[in-house]
């Protein structure tokens, strides 16, 4: 073991020569120690303080020795112990647990877009009220009052209506999302043993949030043709993307992440393998890839689009993008810009304003109108279960339902005819 070296002018402070850990080649270092005796003790203690490479000097080490001999260090240690004890006994707040939930379950198990939605709901509607409240003390009455309060206050950012007026009311759907977020957090708290019961469970018993089903709008086939004609005339860059959306039902994120290698020109289908949200590429919403059929018209449009793009990049002296749909600058499309351009297409076509996502609903409604089964619609849209397809689009096939009950009468009519023949 290296010899002791006493620091001149500093009583009870000494060091041993060493090298800085991990340095190659080795760099000289010092390890400081102190020798001291506590009040009332007869024997001295030797204690390691720290390395010179970590910022320790003989002066700093001497101060540590003085504190220990005077009992100040014991007082500080006791104070830190008491503070740590108080921190352990302090009730966990809703804000602290919500942060833990977001950084754990949400970040690991959910898509970035879902995490962003939860963050928005927490920041705008829940945390201003519950952030510093002890999680276990929040009651069902407080949650009810929060819902009523938010319905009275309305939106953080009022929505602009077509007549240029502002609508500050908060929709029942927004209240539903807020309650689902609260309920999800408290469910995890129940599993963690922090609370005994979920006070946000079954909110419909004390607050009516309206129909939980998504209100969908969709274009008729003639309206769809108007959209494509307006795009082909005024927004040529957007035209192939809109044709693909209206012939496959792909989501916007799936369209923007589509690559040329995903298209099977011989099998006439498209592999939907990925989706993009704010530049983050991940799996489709269902979490798995799917295959969608490619119509002859769509194949023709995409083939021509590929030829046009090849000529464009050749002229610009660039490589062919792997993405099927890119901007005029041959860079990845921004989803917000696509939505704005789609709204401009609707204005040119003199149609009502709908969401880009409603093209997906339009595709489904056209398939059902043509007599395709809900099972086929489910596979094309990539729904995780047939129940979602039925819940969303089942009302679009009332004629088929009537035919189903009419067929129940058929056996009786056959029996009547048979009885007449036997006579």
C-alpha positions in Angstrom: 0.0 0.0 0.0 1.4 3.5 -0.9 2.9 5.4 2.1 1.1 8.2 3.9 2.0 11.7 2.9 1.0 14.5 5.3 -0.3 17.8 3.9 1.9 20.5 5.3 0.0 23.1 7.3 -3.2 20.9 7.6 -3.3 18.9 10.8 -4.8 15.4 10.5 -5.0 15.7 6.7 -2.9 13.3 4.6 -3.0 11.5 1.2 -1.8 8.5 -0.7 -0.4 8.7 -4.2 -2.6 7.0 -6.9 -3.6 7.3 -10.5 -6.9 8.6 -12.1 -9.2 5.7 -12.6 -9.7 4.7 -16.2 -7.0 7.0 -17.6 -4.6 5.5 -20.3 -1.8 6.3 -20.0 -2.0 6.6 -16.2 -2.3 10.1 -14.8 -1.0 10.9 -11.3 -3.7 11.4 -8.6 -4.0 11.8 -4.8 -6.5 10.2 -2.5 -7.2 12.4 0.6 -7.8 11.0 4.1 -8.4 12.6 7.5 -7.5 11.5 11.0 -9.8 12.8 13.7 -11.4 12.0 17.1 -15.1 12.7 18.0 -15.9 14.6 21.2 -15.9 12.1 24.1 -14.0 9.4 22.3 -10.4 8.2 23.1 -9.5 6.5 19.8 -8.9 8.3 16.6 -10.6 7.5 13.3 -9.1 7.4 9.8 -11.6 8.2 7.0 -11.2 8.5 3.2 -12.6 11.8 1.8 -12.0 11.9 -1.9 -9.6 12.2 -4.9 -7.8 15.3 -6.1 -9.1 14.4 -9.6 -12.7 14.8 -8.3 -12.0 18.4 -7.1 -10.8 17.7 -3.5 -8.0 19.9 -2.1 -6.2 19.9 1.3 -8.2 23.0 2.3 -11.6 21.3 1.6 -10.6 18.1 3.3 -9.5 20.1 6.4 -12.9 21.8 6.6 -14.5 18.3 6.5 -12.2 17.2 9.4 -13.1 20.3 11.4 -16.9 19.7 10.9 -16.6 16.2 12.1 -14.6 17.1 15.2 -17.0 19.9 16.2 -20.1 17.7 15.6 -21.4 19.9 12.8 -21.3 17.0 10.4 -23.4 14.9 12.7 -25.9 17.6 12.9 -26.0 17.9 9.1 -26.3 14.1 8.8 -29.2 14.1 11.2 -30.9 16.9 9.4 -30.5 15.0 6.1 -31.9 11.9 7.7 -34.9 13.7 9.0 -35.5 15.4 5.6 -35.3 11.9 3.9 -37.7 10.5 6.4 -40.2 13.4 5.8 -39.9 12.8 2.1 -40.6 9.1 2.5 -43.7 9.9 4.6 -44.9 12.7 2.3 -48.1 11.6 0.4 -47.5 10.9 -3.3 -49.2 13.7 -5.3 -51.3 13.1 -8.5 -48.8 15.1 -10.5 -45.9 12.9 -9.4 -47.8 9.7 -10.2 -49.1 11.0 -13.5 -45.5 11.8 -14.5 -44.4 8.3 -13.5 -47.3 6.8 -15.5 -46.4 8.9 -18.6 -42.7 8.0 -18.4 -43.4 4.4 -17.7 -46.6 2.7 -19.1 -47.4 5.4 -21.8 -43.9 5.9 -23.1 -43.2 2.1 -23.3 -46.5 0.7 -24.4 -48.3 3.4 -26.4 -47.5 5.2 -29.7 -46.1 8.7 -29.6 -49.3 10.1 -30.9 -51.3 8.6 -28.1 -48.7 9.8 -25.6 -49.0 13.3 -27.0 -52.8 13.1 -26.6 -52.6 12.1 -23.0 -50.0 14.8 -22.3 -52.3 17.5 -23.8 -55.3 16.3 -21.7 -53.3 16.3 -18.5 -51.6 19.7 -19.1 -54.8 21.5 -20.2 -57.5 20.0 -18.1 -56.4 17.8 -15.2 -53.1 18.9 -13.8 -54.1 22.5 -13.1 -56.5 21.1 -10.6 -55.0 17.9 -9.3 -51.2 18.3 -9.7 -50.4 19.0 -6.0 -53.3 17.0 -4.5 -52.3 13.7 -2.7 -53.3 10.9 -5.1 -55.0 8.8 -2.4 -57.1 11.8 -1.2 -58.8 12.6 -4.5 -62.5 11.7 -4.2 -65.2 10.9 -6.7 -66.9 14.1 -5.8 -63.8 16.1 -6.7 -63.7 14.4 -10.1 -67.3 15.1 -10.7 -66.8 18.8 -9.9 -63.8 18.9 -12.2 -65.9 17.6 -15.1 -68.7 20.1 -14.4 -66.1 22.9 -14.1 -64.5 22.1 -17.4 -67.8 21.9 -19.1 -68.6 25.4 -17.8 -65.2 26.8 -18.7 -65.1 25.4 -22.2 -62.1 25.1 -24.5 -58.6 26.4 -23.7 -58.5 27.5 -27.4 -61.9 28.3 -28.8 -62.7 26.6 -32.1 -63.4 28.7 -35.2 -66.7 27.9 -36.8 -67.4 28.3 -40.6 -69.3 31.5 -39.9 -66.1 32.9 -38.3 -67.6 32.8 -34.9 -65.7 31.2 -32.0 -67.1 28.2 -30.1 -65.6 27.8 -26.7 -67.8 24.9 -25.5 -66.1 21.7 -24.6 -67.5 18.7 -26.4 -68.9 15.7 -24.5 -66.2 13.7 -26.3 -63.4 15.8 -24.8 -64.9 15.1 -21.3 -65.0 11.4 -22.2 -61.2 11.5 -23.0 -60.5 13.4 -19.8 -62.3 10.8 -17.7 -60.6 7.9 -19.5 -57.3 9.4 -18.8 -58.1 9.8 -15.1 -59.5 6.3 -14.9 -56.4 4.8 -16.6 -54.1 6.6 -14.1 -56.1 5.4 -11.1 -56.3 1.9 -12.4 -52.5 1.7 -12.4 -52.5 3.3 -8.9 -54.9 0.5 -7.7 -52.5 -2.1 -9.2 -49.6 -0.5 -7.5 -51.4 -0.6 -4.2 -51.4 3.2 -3.7 -55.2 3.6 -3.7 -57.8 1.1 -2.8 -60.4 2.0 -5.5 -60.7 4.0 -8.7 -62.7 7.1 -8.1 -63.0 7.9 -11.8 -64.5 4.5 -12.8 -67.8 4.4 -14.7 -68.2 8.2 -15.1 -71.4 7.8 -17.1 -73.2 7.1 -13.8 -72.8 10.8 -12.7 -72.1 12.7 -15.9 -73.6 12.2 -19.4 -70.9 12.5 -22.0 -73.1 11.7 -25.0 -72.5 9.0 -27.6 -69.0 7.5 -27.2 -69.0 6.4 -30.8 -67.0 8.6 -33.2 -69.2 10.8 -35.4 -68.1 10.1 -38.9 -68.7 11.9 -42.2 -68.0 10.4 -45.6 -68.2 11.4 -49.2 -70.5 9.8 -51.7 -68.9 8.3 -54.8 -69.9 11.3 -57.0 -68.4 13.6 -54.3 -65.2 11.5 -54.3 -64.9 11.9 -58.1 -65.3 15.7 -57.6 -62.4 15.7 -55.1 -60.1 13.7 -57.4 -60.9 15.9 -60.4 -60.2 19.1 -58.4 -56.9 17.6 -57.2 -55.8 16.5 -60.6 -56.5 19.9 -62.0 -55.2 22.2 -59.2 -53.0 20.0 -57.0 -51.3 17.4 -59.2 -48.7 16.6 -56.5 -51.5 15.6 -54.1 -53.6 13.7 -56.6 -51.9 10.2 -56.4 -52.0 10.4 -52.6 -55.7 11.1 -52.6 -56.4 8.3 -55.0 -54.5 5.9 -52.8 -56.3 7.1 -49.7 -59.7 6.7 -51.4 -59.0 3.3 -52.9 -57.2 1.7 -49.9 -58.6 3.4 -46.7 -55.0 3.9 -45.5 -54.5 6.4 -42.7 -52.5 9.5 -43.4 -49.5 8.4 -41.3 -49.5 5.1 -43.3 -49.6 6.9 -46.6 -46.8 9.2 -45.7 -44.6 6.2 -44.6 -45.4 4.1 -47.7 -42.4 3.1 -49.7 -42.1 1.8 -53.3 -40.9 -1.5 -52.0 -44.3 -2.0 -50.3 -46.1 -2.2 -53.6 -46.5 -5.6 -55.3 -47.1 -4.7 -58.9 -47.7 -8.3 -59.9 -49.9 -9.3 -57.0 -51.8 -6.1 -57.1 -51.6 -5.3 -53.4 -49.9 -3.0 -51.0 -48.2 -4.0 -47.8 -48.9 -1.5 -45.0 -45.9 -2.0 -42.8 -45.3 1.3 -41.0 -46.8 4.7 -40.0 -45.3 8.1 -39.3 -46.3 10.7 -36.8 -44.3 14.0 -36.5 -41.3 12.4 -38.1 -41.4 9.3 -35.8 -41.8 6.1 -37.8 -43.5 3.1 -36.1 -45.9 0.3 -36.8 -49.5 0.9 -38.0 -52.1 1.6 -35.3 -53.0 -2.0 -34.8 -49.4 -2.8 -34.1 -49.0 -5.2 -37.1 -48.7 -5.0 -40.9 -51.6 -5.7 -43.3 -52.1 -6.2 -47.0 -54.6 -4.1 -48.9 -55.8 -4.8 -52.4 -54.8 -2.4 -55.2 -57.4 -1.6 -57.8 -56.5 -1.4 -61.5 -57.2 2.4 -61.5 -54.9 2.9 -58.4 -52.2 0.7 -60.1 -52.3 2.9 -63.2 -52.1 6.1 -61.1 -49.2 5.0 -59.0 -47.3 3.6 -62.0 -47.6 7.0 -63.8 -46.7 8.8 -60.5 -43.5 6.7 -60.3 -42.6 7.6 -63.9 -43.2 11.3 -63.3 -41.1 11.2 -60.1 -38.3 9.4 -61.9 -38.2 12.1 -64.6 -38.3 14.7 -61.9 -35.3 13.4 -59.9 -33.3 12.8 -63.1 -33.8 16.4 -64.0 -32.8 17.5 -60.5 -29.8 15.2 -60.4 -31.0 13.4 -57.3 -31.7 9.8 -56.3 -35.2 8.3 -56.4 -36.8 8.7 -53.0 -37.8 5.5 -51.2 -41.1 7.1 -50.1 -44.0 7.1 -52.6 -45.3 10.5 -51.6 -43.0 13.4 -51.1 -43.2 17.2 -51.3 -42.2 19.4 -54.3 -38.7 19.6 -52.7 -38.6 15.7 -52.8 -38.6 15.7 -49.0 -41.0 13.8 -46.7 -44.4 15.3 -46.5 -45.6 17.0 -43.4 -49.0 15.8 -42.2 -50.2 19.3 -41.3 -49.4 20.5 -44.8 -51.2 17.6 -46.4 -54.4 18.4 -44.4 -54.2 22.1 -45.4 -53.9 21.1 -49.1 -56.8 18.7 -48.7 -59.0 21.4 -47.4 -58.0 23.6 -50.4 -59.0 20.7 -52.7 -62.4 20.5 -51.0 -62.9 24.3 -51.5 -62.0 23.9 -55.2 -64.5 21.0 -55.5 -67.1 23.2 -53.6 -67.7 20.5 -51.0 -68.2 20.8 -47.3 -65.2 20.6 -45.0 -64.3 17.1 -43.8 -61.3 15.6 -42.1 -58.6 13.8 -44.1 -59.4 10.7 -42.0 -63.0 10.8 -43.3 -61.6 9.5 -46.6 -61.0 6.3 -44.8 -64.6 6.2 -43.7 -65.7 7.0 -47.3 -63.7 4.1 -48.6 -65.4 1.8 -46.1 -68.9 3.1 -46.9 -68.3 2.6 -50.6 -67.3 -1.0 -50.1 -70.3 -1.7 -48.0 -72.5 0.1 -50.5 -71.2 -2.3 -53.1 -72.3 -5.3 -51.0 -68.8 -6.2 -49.6 -68.8 -8.1 -46.3 -67.8 -6.4 -43.1 -65.1 -9.0 -42.7 -63.5 -7.8 -45.9 -63.8 -4.2 -44.8 -62.1 -5.1 -41.5 -59.2 -6.7 -43.3 -58.7 -3.8 -45.6 -58.9 -1.2 -42.8 -56.7 -3.2 -40.4 -59.1 -3.2 -37.5 -58.0 -5.3 -34.6 -61.4 -6.9 -34.3 -64.6 -7.3 -36.3 -66.6 -5.7 -33.4 -64.9 -2.3 -34.2 -65.9 -2.6 -37.8 -69.5 -3.5 -36.9 -69.8 -0.7 -34.3 -68.4 1.9 -36.8 -70.0 0.9 -40.0 -72.8 -1.6 -39.2 -75.5 1.1 -39.5 -74.6 1.5 -43.2 -76.1 -1.9 -44.2 -79.7 -1.5 -43.0 -81.0 -2.9 -46.3 -79.1 -6.1 -45.8 -80.5 -6.4 -42.3 -84.1 -6.2 -43.7 -83.3 -8.9 -46.2 -82.0 -11.1 -43.4 -85.3 -10.9 -41.5 -87.3 -11.4 -44.8 -85.4 -14.6 -45.4 -86.8 -15.9 -42.1 -90.3 -15.9 -43.8 -89.1 -18.0 -46.7 -89.4 -21.4 -45.1 -93.0 -20.7 -44.1 -93.9 -19.7 -47.6 -92.4 -23.0 -48.9 -94.4 -25.0 -46.4 -97.6 -23.3 -47.5 -96.9 -24.2 -51.1 -96.2 -27.8 -50.2 -99.5 -28.1 -48.3 -101.4 -26.8 -51.4 -99.7 -29.4 -53.6 -100.6 -32.3 -51.2 -104.2 -31.3 -51.4 
